[in-house]
Amino acid sequence: MLFGIMNKYLVTVFSFLMLILSCNQGKKTGQEEIALLFPESGSLIKAGEPLKLSLMLSSKLPDSIQYFIDDKLVASAKDTATQMINTKEMPLGIRLIQAKLYTGTDVQELSTNVVLVSSKTPEQYGFKIINTYKHDVSSYTQGLEYHDGFFYESDGEYGASSLRKTTVEGKVLQQKDIAQQYFAEGMTVIGDKIIQLTYKERVILEYDKNTFNLLRTLPYNHAAEGWGLAYDGATIYNTDGSNKIYKLNKESYQPEGYIEVYDDKGPVSQLNELEWIDGKLFANIYTSDLIAIINPQTGEVEAYINLIGLNKEQVEDQDQDVLNGIAWDAKGKRLFVTGKKWPKLYQIEMVKR
């Protein structure tokens, strides 16, 4: 690995010197100045590790240099000595780096970017099945929550979307069929209300929790698609299929910020159904057997639960045989999972590997 890094560095320096030589040749009206800002664009930096900013210049030193990260001044210098920047408090994701070189009244700007990823290797969990319950095979599960002894489930597909209340054993007690123009997605319970996302229709549907009467239809404009929802008692969390989790106001349902989800390898996308469990966000990763356990403040993936082999029952619609649906019984400390059109819903226990 060290040889590879050194080799890459030598290639970069050689290319830089060749650029200088090529600029020196054939220039009759003046010499072109070459300046490079490091790290190279797209470099992965682990959160908490120092970010090393440096310059290579083909001309004389400027009077002064200022370094910015996401438009915030982080260092000033009179020479090209490497600047060590603390990344501990920086959010994960792509960070834009700029260097401004001041010479007299002239300002030269250089830019690059790095990707700040988690410094932690996620813990790995398997599972143990505690109980198995019936699940309606017509349910294209998009959202699932457990409250007061019952499941609340959002089911998708155009012309078949619904909101349901069921017993743990799978008996449907209450059902609200959704208008055919909507493809229902994730849902969450907020006090005496339920809100439900739509896939591409860019609206949020708000219901009375007890009657399932539709109360309001509100705009959803911060993302092209609606996927998952969860609520921690103060903030609503919302996925859109990317690696972003939006934080929504519990009254207006409008965004107030977001986190970007990364593990130690890079961004974790396809985040789908969400559940709030003991201060963490649990997220299905769409079309996979994985559930990511996410720090809601930083976006770091702290652990993965691998549920491969969980459902051994035949799923009639093989094209839709996808793990999706996480529910948490906060009082009884029970974790439930299911999938789209699965015939079973499982109570599981996490087993550390």
C-alpha positions in Angstrom: 0.0 0.0 0.0 2.8 2.4 0.9 4.6 1.7 -2.4 1.3 2.4 -4.3 0.9 5.7 -2.5 4.5 6.8 -3.1 4.2 5.7 -6.8 1.1 7.8 -7.2 2.8 10.8 -5.5 5.8 10.5 -7.8 3.6 10.3 -10.9 1.8 13.4 -9.7 5.1 15.3 -9.1 6.5 14.1 -12.5 3.4 15.3 -14.3 3.6 18.7 -12.4 7.3 19.1 -13.6 6.4 18.2 -17.1 3.7 20.8 -17.1 6.2 23.4 -16.0 8.7 22.4 -18.7 6.0 22.5 -21.3 4.9 25.9 -20.2 8.5 27.2 -20.4 8.8 26.0 -23.9 7.2 27.9 -26.8 6.0 30.8 -24.6 7.0 34.1 -26.2 4.7 36.5 -24.4 5.1 35.3 -20.9 5.3 32.2 -18.7 2.1 30.4 -17.6 1.9 29.8 -13.9 1.0 26.4 -12.6 -0.5 25.8 -9.2 -1.9 22.6 -7.7 -3.8 22.2 -4.5 -3.7 18.9 -2.6 -5.2 16.4 -1.6 -6.3 15.2 -5.0 -10.0 15.7 -5.7 -12.1 12.8 -4.4 -9.6 11.6 -1.8 -11.2 9.7 1.1 -10.4 11.1 4.6 -11.5 9.4 7.8 -13.4 11.6 10.2 -11.1 12.7 13.0 -7.9 12.3 11.0 -6.0 15.4 10.1 -6.6 16.8 6.7 -3.3 17.8 5.1 -3.6 20.8 2.8 -0.6 21.7 0.6 0.3 23.6 -2.6 2.7 23.1 -5.5 3.6 26.3 -7.3 5.7 26.9 -10.4 6.1 30.6 -9.7 7.3 32.7 -6.8 5.4 32.6 -3.5 2.3 34.9 -3.2 2.2 37.5 -0.4 -0.3 35.3 1.6 -2.5 32.3 1.3 -5.9 31.5 2.8 -7.5 28.1 3.0 -11.3 27.5 3.2 -13.4 24.4 3.7 -17.0 24.8 2.7 -16.4 28.6 2.5 -15.2 28.7 6.1 -11.6 30.1 6.7 -9.6 27.3 8.3 -5.9 28.5 7.9 -3.7 31.3 6.7 -0.1 31.1 5.6 2.9 33.0 4.1 4.4 29.9 2.4 3.4 26.6 1.0 4.0 24.6 4.2 1.5 21.8 4.7 -1.5 22.9 6.8 -2.9 20.3 9.2 -6.7 20.7 9.6 -8.7 19.0 12.3 -11.7 17.1 10.9 -13.2 16.0 14.2 -16.2 18.4 14.1 -16.8 18.3 10.3 -19.9 16.6 8.9 -19.4 13.5 6.8 -19.5 13.8 3.0 -18.0 15.8 0.3 -16.1 18.9 1.6 -15.1 21.6 -0.8 -11.6 23.0 -0.3 -10.4 26.3 -1.6 -7.1 28.1 -1.5 -6.8 31.9 -2.2 -3.4 33.2 -3.2 -3.0 36.9 -2.7 -0.2 38.8 -4.6 -0.6 42.6 -4.5 -4.2 43.2 -5.6 -4.4 39.9 -7.6 -6.2 36.9 -6.2 -5.7 33.4 -7.6 -8.2 30.7 -6.5 -7.6 27.0 -6.5 -10.1 24.3 -5.4 -10.3 20.6 -4.7 -12.6 18.3 -2.6 -12.3 15.4 -0.3 -14.8 12.8 1.0 -15.0 12.6 4.7 -16.0 9.0 5.7 -16.6 7.2 9.0 -13.5 6.4 11.0 -15.2 3.4 12.5 -15.4 -0.1 11.1 -19.1 -1.1 11.5 -19.9 -3.9 13.9 -21.5 -7.0 12.4 -24.6 -8.7 13.6 -26.5 -11.8 12.5 -30.0 -12.7 13.9 -31.9 -15.2 15.9 -35.6 -15.8 15.2 -37.7 -15.4 18.4 -41.2 -15.6 16.9 -42.9 -15.9 13.5 -46.3 -14.3 12.6 -48.5 -14.2 9.6 -48.1 -11.3 7.1 -50.5 -10.5 4.3 -48.9 -11.5 1.0 -50.7 -8.7 -0.8 -48.9 -6.1 1.4 -46.2 -4.3 -0.6 -44.6 -3.2 2.7 -43.2 0.4 2.6 -43.5 1.4 6.2 -44.1 -0.5 9.5 -44.4 0.7 13.1 -45.6 -0.9 16.4 -47.7 1.2 18.8 -50.0 0.2 21.7 -50.0 -3.5 20.8 -50.7 -3.1 17.1 -48.8 -2.7 13.8 -49.4 0.2 11.5 -48.3 -0.5 8.0 -48.1 1.5 4.8 -48.4 -0.6 1.6 -47.4 0.6 -1.9 -48.1 0.1 -5.6 -50.3 2.2 -7.8 -54.0 1.2 -7.4 -53.2 -1.0 -4.4 -51.7 1.4 -1.8 -53.2 1.4 1.6 -52.7 2.3 5.3 -53.4 -0.6 7.7 -53.7 -1.3 11.4 -53.2 -5.0 12.2 -52.8 -7.3 15.2 -49.4 -8.9 15.8 -50.8 -12.1 14.4 -51.6 -10.3 11.1 -55.4 -9.7 11.4 -56.4 -6.5 9.6 -58.4 -4.3 12.0 -58.5 -1.1 9.9 -57.6 -0.2 6.4 -57.6 3.0 4.4 -57.2 2.5 0.6 -55.2 5.3 -1.0 -56.3 7.2 -4.2 -55.0 5.4 -7.3 -52.8 8.3 -8.4 -50.6 7.7 -5.3 -47.9 5.1 -4.7 -47.7 5.0 -0.9 -44.3 4.9 0.7 -43.0 5.1 4.3 -45.2 6.2 7.3 -44.8 7.2 10.9 -47.0 7.9 13.9 -46.8 11.4 15.4 -49.0 11.7 18.4 -52.6 11.3 17.3 -51.7 11.6 13.6 -50.1 9.4 10.9 -48.1 10.8 8.0 -47.4 8.8 4.9 -45.1 9.6 2.0 -45.8 9.1 -1.7 -43.2 7.8 -4.1 -43.0 10.4 -6.9 -46.1 12.5 -6.4 -44.3 14.9 -4.1 -47.0 15.1 -1.4 -47.3 14.0 2.2 -50.6 12.5 3.4 -51.7 13.3 7.0 -54.3 11.1 8.7 -56.1 10.9 12.0 -54.5 8.0 13.7 -57.8 6.7 15.2 -60.2 7.1 12.2 -57.7 7.0 9.3 -59.5 10.0 7.9 -57.3 12.1 5.6 -56.7 15.4 7.3 -54.3 17.2 4.9 -52.3 16.8 1.8 -49.0 18.8 2.1 -46.1 19.5 -0.3 -43.0 17.4 -0.4 -40.5 19.4 -2.5 -37.1 18.8 -0.9 -36.5 15.5 -2.7 -37.6 13.9 -6.0 -38.9 10.8 -4.2 -40.3 9.8 -0.9 -39.0 6.5 0.7 -38.9 6.1 4.5 -40.0 7.9 7.7 -39.3 7.6 11.4 -40.0 9.8 14.4 -37.9 10.2 17.6 -40.5 12.3 19.5 -39.0 15.6 18.4 -37.8 15.2 14.8 -39.0 13.3 11.8 -36.4 11.5 9.7 -36.9 10.9 6.0 -35.1 9.0 3.3 -35.2 9.4 -0.5 -33.2 6.5 -1.7 -29.9 8.3 -1.6 -27.4 8.3 1.3 -29.2 11.4 2.8 -31.5 11.4 5.8 -33.5 14.6 6.0 -34.6 16.0 9.4 -38.2 17.4 9.1 -40.1 19.7 11.4 -42.8 17.7 13.3 -45.4 20.4 12.7 -44.8 21.6 9.1 -43.1 18.4 7.8 -40.6 20.6 6.0 -36.8 20.0 6.1 -34.6 21.7 8.7 -31.4 19.9 7.8 -30.0 16.5 6.9 -27.2 14.1 7.5 -25.2 12.1 5.0 -24.7 8.4 5.8 -21.2 6.9 5.4 -19.4 3.9 6.6 -15.6 3.5 6.6 -15.6 2.7 2.8 -17.8 5.5 1.5 -21.5 6.6 1.1 -24.3 4.1 2.0 -27.1 4.7 -0.5 -30.5 3.1 -1.2 -31.6 3.9 2.4 -35.2 2.9 2.6 -37.6 2.1 5.5 -36.6 3.6 8.8 -37.1 2.9 12.5 -36.0 4.8 15.6 -34.6 2.4 18.2 -33.0 3.5 21.4 -31.4 6.6 20.0 -30.3 5.1 16.7 -31.8 5.0 13.2 -32.2 1.6 11.7 -32.5 1.6 7.9 -33.3 -1.1 5.4 -30.8 -0.9 2.5 -33.1 -1.5 -0.5 -32.6 -4.8 -2.5 -30.2 -6.0 0.1 -30.4 -8.2 3.2 -28.8 -5.5 5.4 -30.1 -3.1 8.0 -27.7 -0.2 8.8 -27.6 1.1 12.3 -26.9 4.8 12.0 -25.8 7.6 14.4 -28.5 10.3 13.8 -26.1 13.1 14.7 -23.1 12.2 12.5 -24.5 9.9 9.9 -21.9 7.2 10.7 -22.9 3.6 10.2 -22.1 2.0 13.5 -23.3 -1.5 12.7 -24.9 -3.8 10.1 -27.4 -6.5 10.7 -27.2 -9.2 8.0 -30.6 -10.9 7.6 -29.6 -13.2 4.7 -31.6 -16.5 5.0 -34.2 -15.0 7.3 -37.2 -15.6 5.1 -37.3 -19.2 3.8 -41.0 -19.0 2.8 -42.0 -18.9 -0.9 -42.8 -15.3 -2.1 -45.2 -15.5 -4.9 -44.0 -12.3 -6.6 -40.3 -13.1 -6.9 -39.5 -9.8 -8.5 -40.7 -8.0 -5.3 -39.0 -10.4 -2.8 -37.3 -7.6 -0.8 -36.6 -7.1 2.9 -38.4 -4.0 3.9 -40.2 -3.1 7.2 -38.7 -2.6 10.7 -40.8 -2.1 13.8 -39.8 -1.7 17.4 -41.8 -2.4 20.5 -40.1 0.1 22.8 -41.8 -1.2 26.0 -41.2 -4.9 25.4 -37.9 -4.4 23.6 -39.0 -6.5 20.7 -37.6 -6.1 17.1 -39.8 -7.0 14.2 -38.9 -7.2 10.5 -40.7 -8.3 7.3 -40.5 -7.8 3.5 -42.6 -6.8 0.5 -45.3 -9.4 0.1 -43.7 -11.7 2.5 -46.0 -14.3 4.1 -44.3 -14.0 7.4 -43.3 -11.2 9.9 -40.5 -12.1 12.2 -39.5 -11.1 15.7 -35.7 -11.3 15.8 -32.9 -10.8 18.2 -29.6 -9.3 17.1 -26.6 -11.7 17.5 -23.1 -10.1 17.4 -20.6 -11.8 15.2 
